[in-house]
Amino acid sequence: MGMTNGRAILISGFLLIASPGMFMAGTARATAGPTNDGPTQENALEAEKELGQAMRTNDADGFCRLLDPDWAVVNGIGGLDDRVGMRGSICAAIKAGTFTRKIYDMDLANARVRVYGNIATVTFKLSVSGALNHKEFSVREVQTDVLKWEDGGWKCVLTHETNVRGTLVE
């Protein structure tokens, strides 16, 4: 694999990790205190919105609070990053300013949200750009975040990204 492909894999992996994707969030808990509603499509979507806001504003603490300690990312070109400490290294990169987003536009109006007991999936289109280690990136993707309901809120346990090339057929 050439250096260019290696960078693409690395950048895609970091995008996934930073995506909204990826968010054992506790969103309902983080914004409005514990809820007795239990897991719903509405509060899963709210958790995704909170995660996206943290990504959009490069809020490392907000982003990392929404991730399960076991969080993993499948990047847009099929790589899996589930190494121990990955969440911490992404959070550190955001805090240090070596991983930033300039654009983080989520199409949540057309998101597919499903709840299966204490697990939810949220699938949506995303346009994101920024820099990783001072190298600019820009990508369009379809992302699915797998959320787990725990202690009255959602946490992201897995983010799966698919890079989009060309035009999507609607």
N, C-alpha and C positions, 0 to 999 in steps of 0.2 A: 504494500500500500504506500503510495507516494505521500510526501509531506502535505500536499494540498488536501488529499482525502483524509489524512489524519487530523488536520485542522478542522475540516468539515464535521468529522465525527465528534471531536471535542466540543466545538461550538454547538452542534445540535444537542449534545448531551447536556451542556450547561443551560441551553435554552429550555429544555424539558424540565430540568431541575428548577429553573426559575419560572417556569410557566405557572399558570394559574392552576393549570393546571393541575396540581400535585399537592394536596392540601388537607391533611387531616387537621382541619381548621378549628373546630370549636367556634365557628363563626357566630352562631346564635349566642353562644356563651360569651364570646369576646365582645360583642357589640351590645347585648341586651341582658347579660347575666344568664344564669342557667334557665333552661326552658323545660316545661313539663310536656311540651307538644310531642316529644319523641321525634324520630327521624321522619321528615317529610320532603317532598320534592321542593317545596318552597324554601325550607331552611337549608337544603343542600345547595340550591342555586344561590342563596345569600352567602353561604360559605365560599362558594366559587367567586362571587363578586368581591368579597373581602380579600381573598388571596390575590385576585387580579389587581386590586387597588394597591396592595403592598408591592406587587411587582412593578406596577406603573410608576410608583413613587420611590422605588429602590429602598423600601423600608425593610431592611434585613430582619429586624426583630419581629415585625408583623408577619412577614413571610414565613420565617422559621417557626413561629408559634403555631402556625397552621399545618405544619408537617408532622407526621408521625415519625418517631425515632427510626422506624424501619422503612422509611420512604425510599422508593426506587424510581428510576426513570428509564423508559425505553425511548431512545432518541429517534429523530426523524428518519434516520437511515438504518435503523434496526439494531443499534448497539444498546446493551443493557448496562446500567450503572447501579449496582446495589451494594457497593462496598461499604463496609463499616466506616462511619465518620464522613460519608459523602455529604450529608445534610449540613454538618458543621463546616466543611470546607466551602460549600456554596455560600453559606451565611457569612463566613469570613471574607470571601471575595466580594460580596455585595457591600459589606461594611467598609472594606478597604478601598472600594471604588474601582476595583479591577474587573468587575462584572456589573455592567449597568444597562438599563433599558432606556431608550429615548422614546420609543413608541411601544405600546402594549395595548392593542385594540382587540377586544374580545367581542365576538358576536353572540352575546348571551340571549338576545331576543329570539334567536332561532335554535337555542341549545336543546339537546336531547337529554332530559333528566329522568333517571329511573331509580327507584328505591327498592331494594330487596332485603327486607328486614333491617339490619343495622349497617348495610352496605349500600352505597349509592354510586352511580356512574353519571358523569356530566361530560357530554361531548359537544364541542363548539369549534367554530373557525376562529383563527387568531392571526393577527399580523403583528410582528414584533421586530424591533431593530434596537441596536445598542452597540456595546463594545465589550469584548472579552480580551483581557490583557492588551488593551489599546489597539485591538484589531476590530474594525467595524464589521457588523453583520446585519442582515435583513432577511427575513424569512416569512413566508405564509405557511400556515399549517392547520391541520385539524388535530385537536388535542382531546384526549379523554383522561379525566382524572377519576380515580377510584377513591372514594371517601369512606371512612369508617366512623360510625356513631359511637361515641364513648364519653362517659361523664357529662352528658347533656350537650354535646357539640360534635362537630365533624372535624376529622383530621384527614389529610391527604396521605394515602399509603402508596399510591402508584400514579405516575404521570406517563401517558403514552402519547407520543407525538408522531404525526405523519406529515412530512414535508409535501407541499402542494406545488406542482410545476404546471405552468400553462393555465388553461381556463377550466374551472369546474363546471361540469354539466349539472344544472339544477333540476 
